[in-house]
Amino acid sequence: MYEHLAVVGATGAVGRIALDLIAERNLPFKTIKFLSSKRSAGSKITFKGQTYTVEEMTPESFNGVELVIGSTPDETARDFAPWATQRGALVVDESGYWRMNPKVPLVVPEVNPDDIHKAEIGIISSPNCSTTQMVVALKPLHDAARVTRVVVSTYQATSGAGVQGQDDLIAGARAHLAGDTHDYKAFKHPIAFNLIPQIGSPKHEGYTSEEMKMVWETHKILGDDTIKICPTCIRVPVSNCHSESILVETERKLSVAEARELFSSFPGITVVDDLAAGVYPMPQQCSGKDDVFIGRIREDLSSPNGITFWCVSDNLRKGAATNAVQIAELLIGSRATV
Amino acid sequence: MYEHLAVVGATGAVGRIALDLIAERNLPFKTIKFLSSKRSAGSKITFKGQTYTVEEMTPESFNGVELVIGSTPDETARDFAPWATQRGALVVDESGYWRMNPKVPLVVPEVNPDDIHKAEIGIISSPNCSTTQMVVALKPLHDAARVTRVVVSTYQATSGAGVQGQDDLIAGARAHLAGDTHDYKAFKHPIAFNLIPQIGSPKHEGYTSEEMKMVWETHKILGDDTIKICPTCIRVPVSNCHSESILVETERKLSVAEARELFSSFPGITVVDDLAAGVYPMPQQCSGKDDVFIGRIREDLSSPNGITFWCVSDNLRKGAATNAVQIAELLIGSRATV
């Protein structure tokens, strides 16, 4: 059924991790090919001990392909997805382009796995990184007590802006320490030893596109647009892993003990929470891991039915590559390694 | 009345800024002396073109002193303040030790200037840095529409942990970039290219001492303990200036235009808010300035009467030295330069 795979954007930051995960998690397939834009075509990729040449993506390059995992910019996904679906392939797309299309399900396997069956035009989207980790955290609370409101402030790593974002942080930090300036490519303002309170472009009533993704994508994934969400998205000088300060109000009051138990027993969540011992999730410690890490769980001091907590996850993994590969696993029906 | 000054802790990060401000703002006095712990005594300070020798602080060193500005750790303030007040001096103290004492007013000159007259035991406290900038932002909204609830997530600079905190960030960043490790002195965990979701010690129902300061000190300064406040305090790899993502609910609905106007016309606040042009407060740009900077002002998408915004201020200046010197100015009655 899904025996002939293609990975599009295999040479990017997320694409490379997707390859590692396909190998590590032993995703079964008969053939695999690696596609990219013209610029990266011809480069070599080592995968499971074999060397592959990255092919330039054309409509014809999808001939015979049954399942595509795409890690590309929005505009690239707009173009290649129809090429693939017209040839009968199913596309698991990590870009933002198709996510809010009503014919495209937006899937986080721990949260709404059954939505994979709603791929009306042959495309399944994986959510934005800042949304994915949040909906994983919200889901057990929503199922148990119905989430009515979310206030979230993010602390987002530079890897969210791609390899260039990570390089910019390192180069900017080196320059700053040497008393020099750095010409940032991925950011409008210096990010080393600084904060930028804008991710994405102005979108809706003073909110950025990144912030509105956290509202609209969460509504779509949870299938509930009555949840009120106020997001603030901030870029911080951290290389990898997004962190989020999340306050949740629920219809039924949850105790801290109950929230902790709900988090602990939910797949894909690891609770790391012992303030007295200085134990909580931090980005450097969560980088390279697939789970959503939650700590600092406590009762909201400002509402009768609120819980607040700190949530960290690797935005390149669960926020992108891991989630896409998990969707592919769901499709293939081999969830043993999830 | 307050013609004979002493500055305690004049060699610390905040104390040095206090000296600069006393000079810049032309605080009037007849004599000034500089006091410190035994360790720093004997060191030289240049102030208004003259060289002074820092004296070791003893009870007798406060003889003849009328006004003291103290920038010391809590334990030092516990000891020296009574030495000074017993000799008739008034103490403006930046430490945390006296703040919640019911006989000690906690003053932010833009917010509750009249409280300087309530110094029952000769001590006036200046609030914690994360509280000061927030109450300046809350005050105009509270006066106009009554604040009922605050949800705040902070992004706090390493200078909040003193000179050692700033040195740790730089040394840690250098080590990280060189592939080495750094033995952090001011932090429990690495802070360079990382986040630490703990400031202070565990204090109250899972909240840290820093977080509870934002609740209790805000109540005291605004004279209103009915305001519900949920704080999350996070250390970020920024050298100086604390940033805060603040959501405020008010009894009467405020429009964004009204909130912006209230902020703009309030003393000590500078509005920097044009998302489309990429204009908003950032810590590197606010460092060395005395104001509280506010941007990203928008309607809360999650409540009927909410406003959310981004607030940045120099924690060593308005969060400490500037506020203390402003209190001294109020006392002396020379507010011309505020």
Interface residues (C-beta under 8 A of the other chain):
Chain A: R149 V150 V151 S153 Y155 L169 I170 A173 R174 L177 K188 H189 P190 F193 N194 L195 I196 P197 Q198 P202 E205 G206 Y207 T208 V215 K228 I229 C230 P231 T232 I234 V236 P237 V238 S239 S243 S245 L247 V256 L275 A276 G278 Y280 P281 M282 P283 Q284 G295 R296 I297 R298 E299 D300 L301 S302 S303 G306 T308 W310
Chain B: R149 V150 V151 S153 Y155 L169 I170 A173 R174 L177 K188 H189 P190 F193 N194 L195 I196 P197 Q198 P202 E205 G206 Y207 T208 V215 K228 I229 C230 P231 T232 I234 V236 P237 V238 S239 S243 S245 L247 V256 L275 A276 G278 Y280 P281 M282 P283 Q284 G295 R296 I297 R298 E299 D300 L301 S302 S303 G306 T308 W310
